Amino acid sequence: MDLAFTKEEQAFREEVRQFFRDNVPPETRRKLVEGRHLSKDEMVTWWRILNKKGWGVSHWPTQYGGTGWTSVQHYIFNEELQSYPAPQPLAFGVSMVGPVIYTFGNEEQKKKYLPRIANVDDWWCQGFSEPGSGSDLASLKTKAERKGDKWIINGQKTWTTLAQHADMIFCLCRTDASAKKQMGISFIVFSMKSKGVTVRPIQTIDGGVEVNEVFFDDVEVPYENLIGEENKGWDYAKFLLGNERTGIARVGVSKERIRRIRDLASKVESAGRPIIQDPAFREKLAACEIELKALELTQLRVVADEGKHGKGKPNPASSVLKIKGSEIQQTTTELLMEVIGPFAAPYDVHGDDGSNEAMDWTAQIAPSYFNNRKVSIYGGSNEIQRNIIAKAVLGL
């Protein structure tokens, strides 16, 4: 197996790197490196820069604004985006609902929604998880009843990421209570400004409010907002989650974090010498880098196999990427905690008030560590992913 990139691919990588160096706002990059939260304006500003370049929806079919890149070019682009780092395009629109719409939606829906997704004219959120229906998503209870030319939606979603910014939501709703639980679900999109929609923020352990509870009380939605066929939403959700789990691998994010670990561990001393010289620490770091290299090779195999599983069917190996990617992300935050040692204890949401020089660069490391405990849960918990692998890959 030849893992070397061609000269053309290496030239493409350098083009991508140069674009990021020239166009990512310095303050945006600084915040990402330090693990700070970006504002909505900062995120949208960058995504529109990316879309103006023609790279905002790079993986979409060319007729909908995609680039026509090869799978390897997509891989290079995403790795460089994460490594620089720059904000990734809004996943809920670009990587989740967008592909569902252009794969399963009708022509009117494609014309209406896809250009607005590409330019972030609509900010999307994901209405999947519910209280009591996390990894067992098929047990969801949010109900959509058809009355004439409308759906009447009632229920609750939770852990809805960045719903406080959202204009639109793509929602799984039960439309046939008598059917087998996976068969009675539909995929419906609607405005978050609709009467009867209530958003209530949930403060996370890092002090942020990126997730929310969302309540639906007799929300009226046009029937035409159904994507695809009625009661086929479970199939569309599996397609969507396959894309999400591949993205959760975040090889570039972990590469950038390891570079930061090496840099900080070379500057911070313990027992009179830089932490990077401690044999036990070096062993942990090396083990993490080996795991990351194995993950990268697995992701390249998934890239090489792209399209072999049929339209709308995710590669079961995406579950492997999700498991190992999330574990490595957690390990890198643990190593950063080990580097900063006692400075992990204090927490200042700003960390740059000048009262403690060390706090300026350590402030977000502990919150990031705690917040990253969730990556092995969202997108389908790692325990569920192991069940998927056992069934789809091993035939158990």
Beta strands, then each sheet from edge to edge (+ up, - down):
strand 1: 124-127
strand 2: 143-147
strand 3: 150-157
strand 4: 168-174
strand 5: 185-191
strand 6: 197-202
strand 7: 211-222
strand 8: 269-270
strand 9: 273-274
sheet 1: 1+ 4+ 5-
sheet 2: 2+ 3- 7+ 6-
sheet 3: 8+ 9-
end
